[in-house]
Amino acid sequence: MKKYLMILLLVFIVSCKSKSGAVQGNNNKEEVNLISANKIIDGHYNNKLQFSTLYIKASAKYSDDKQSQNVTAEIKIKKDEQILVSIRFLGITMAKALITPNSVSYYEKIGSSYYEGDFSSLSKWLGTDLDFNKVQNLLLGAAIDDLKKGKYIETLIDRVYRLDEAKETDIKKSFFFEADTFLLEKEQISQTSKNIMMQIAYGDNKTFDQGTLPRSIAIEAIQPKGKTEINLNYNTITFNEELSFPYSVPNGYKKIIIK
């Protein structure tokens, strides 16, 4: 349970790693032609959500080879500034995480422990490059990486554009987009030398005045120790309400030291 809370709080698995702006779907299903990687990337970023705050109430399920657990998650986002995630089981808050561009803080009730630090030490501990933008992008259905900073090889299969990172490294990254809308369908990260693969898949997209947001996120990580899955389903979504971000570590909790 402790491992589950930590993973779900950070909304990231240990691995190898305005309305006018939204691209509308093509209901006529006209023929789709392969276009350049740069045009695919531009199309994807034209879908960027325009909002100041976002409130999400979600159901969440975690499962691995040994256990399965269902909880609820409350997610509050102040765009580009902070994210507060609260995990509840039977209405009781079991854990909280407050994430900003410069810091990560979380506590979990079962072990009565908490962490306060920055992304550099946390990334080293988790074994993956983690930052605020990646967590925010994951929750919003955007590519985790800044695609404009990389080079990609483009292909078209069954009306889905695929971008594969062009550089030759042990870590391989692939991104899949709906050809009609350039919305992200899934992204995959794999590390062959360690037999690790992670996939994040999005579905049940809904268009709001602020843009299009996926309402289901399925995260799957496969590694030698087994398979881990996290499924998030957004049940309540509201934009641009005034939100509070209360966070304080309960008395008596033990601080986790990462070396």
N, C-alpha and C positions, 0 to 999 in steps of 0.2 A: 504493500500500500504506500509506503514511504517513497519508493522509487516512482510509483505511478504519480503521486502528487507532484513530485519534483518535475517530472517530464511534462505533465499537463500544465503546470503553472507556467513554465517557460514556453509552452506551445512549440516545442522543438525537440526532436529526438536526437540522441547521440548518434552521430553518423560519421561518414568520411567528410562529411560537411553540412463638370457640370452636365447636366443632362445633354447639352449640346455637344459635349465632348465624347459621349458614349457612341460607339459604332453600332448602328442598328443592324439586325439580322436581315438576310436576304431570303424572303419567303418563297421566291420563285426557284430557288435552288439552281441558279444558272451555273454554267461550267466554270470551274475554278482553275486558274492557271498558277503555276509556280512563280513567285515573285522573289525579289532579293531579301536577304536576311534583314537588311536595314529597313525595308518597307514593312516587314512583319513586325519588327521591334517598334517602329513608329506607330503602327496600327494598335499594338498592344497598349502602349502608353497613352494613346488617345482615349482609352477607356478609364482613365484615372478618376477615382471618386473625388468629388468636390464636397468637402464637409469640414466643419470645425470640431464637432464631437460626434461620437458614435457609441450607442449603448446596445449591447447584445446580451440576451439571455439564452443559453444553449444547454442542450443535453449532451453529455459526453460519456463515451464508453472506452475503457482501456482494457486490453486483453493481451496476454502473452501465453507462453506454453504452460504456465503454472496457475494463472489466475485471470479473473475477469471482474470488472467493477464498473458500476454505473453511478454517475454523479451529475450535478448541475454545475454550470459555470456561468458566472456573471463577468462580462468583459466590458470595460469602459476605456475608450480611446479618446484622448485629446490629440488631434492629428499632429504628428511629428514632435510631440512634447512628452507624453506619458501614456502608459497603459497600465491599468489596474485589473488583475485577474483574481477572482474569488472562487474557490472551489467549495461546494457544499454537498454534504451527504445527509439525507433525511432532514434537511433544513438547517443543519449545523455547519458553521464555517470551519472547514478542516485545514485550509491553507489559503494564503494570499501572496501575491507577487506584485510589486510595483517596479515598473521598468521605465527608464528614461534613457535619452541618448548617452548619458554618462555613467549610469549606475543601474545595478540590479539588486533588489532587496526582496527577500521572501521569507516566510516562516511556515512551518507545518506543525500541526497540533499533535500528531501521533508520537513523534520523536521529541516534541518540545524543543525544536531547534530552529535557528534562523541563519540567514546569510545576508551580508551587506558587502558589496564590492563593485568592481567595474567589469566590463566585458572581457578585458584581456585575461584576467585571472580565471574568470568563469569559463571562457573559451578553452583555455589550456586544460582545465579540469575536466570539461566535457569531451574534449578531443575533437571539437569542431569550431570553425570560425563563426562566431555569433555576434550580432550587433542589433541595435534597436530597429533599424530599417528592415532587417530580415524578419524579425518577429512581426512587425506591423504589416509587411507585405504578405506574409503567410496568412494572417487573419483576414486580409482584404482580397485575397485571390489574385495578387500580383506576383510576378516572378520574384523569387527570393533575391537573386543577384541583380545588380544594375546591368542590364543587358547592353546598354550603350557603351560600356567599358570593355566589352569582350568582342571576340571574333567568332563567327558561327558558320556552320555549313547548313544550308537550308534544303529540305526535301518536302514533298507533298504526297501524302498517302490518305486516301479515302476522306478527302475534304478536311484534312488536318495538316497544318503546317508544323514541321518539326525542325527545331534548331539544335544542332549538336555543337558543343564547344570545340573549336578548331585546334586548340593547343594540345600537344602531346604530353599528357601527364597521367599519373596513376589514377587520378580522380577524374571521372567522366561525368559531364552534366548535359542533360537533354531537357528541352522545353517543348510542350505540345500546345498548339493554339487552334481554336475553331477557325476555319478558313473564312467564314462569313462575317465573324464579329471580332476576331483576334483575341477573344477571351481565352484565358489560360485554362486548359483542360487538366493538365498534370505536368509535373516536373519530376525528374529522376536524377539521383546522384548515386554513383557507385564507385567503389574502390576495390579493384580487382585483387590487389595484393593481400587484402584483409577479408575478402569474401563478404563485403558489406554493400548493401543497396538500400536506398531510401526512396520512397515515392510519395508524393503529395498529390492527391487527386481532388478536383473540385466539381461540384454539380449543383443542380437545382438553382440556377441563377435567377435572380429577380431584379427587375429594373425599377429604380426609384428616381425621383427628381434629381438626386445627387449622382446618379450613375448606376452601374450594375454590380451587384454583390452576390457571390455564391452563398447558398445557405447550407451546404454540406461540405465538409472537409474530411477526407480519409487519408490518414498518415500511416504508412506501413514501412517498417524497418526490418530488414533481414540480415542477420549476422550469424557467425558460427554458433553462438549461444542459443539461437532460436529466432522466432519472429515476434515482433511487437506491433500492435495496431492501436491507433487512437482514432475514434470517429467523433466529430463534432457536428451537431445539427443546430443551426440557429433558429430558435423558435420565436423570439421577439427581437425586432430591429427598429431602433429609432435614431434619427439624426438631429444634430444641432440643438439638443436640449442642454440646459445648464446642468453639468454633472459635478459631483464632489468626488474626491479621490482620497478617502480616509485610509490611512495605513499606520499602524503602530504595532510593534512587537510586544506580545503579552509578557508580563513580568515573570522572571524565573526561567526563561528560555535560554538554551545554551547556543553560543555563537559557533558556526561552522568556520574553521580556519582552512583556507586553501593555500597550499604551498607550491 
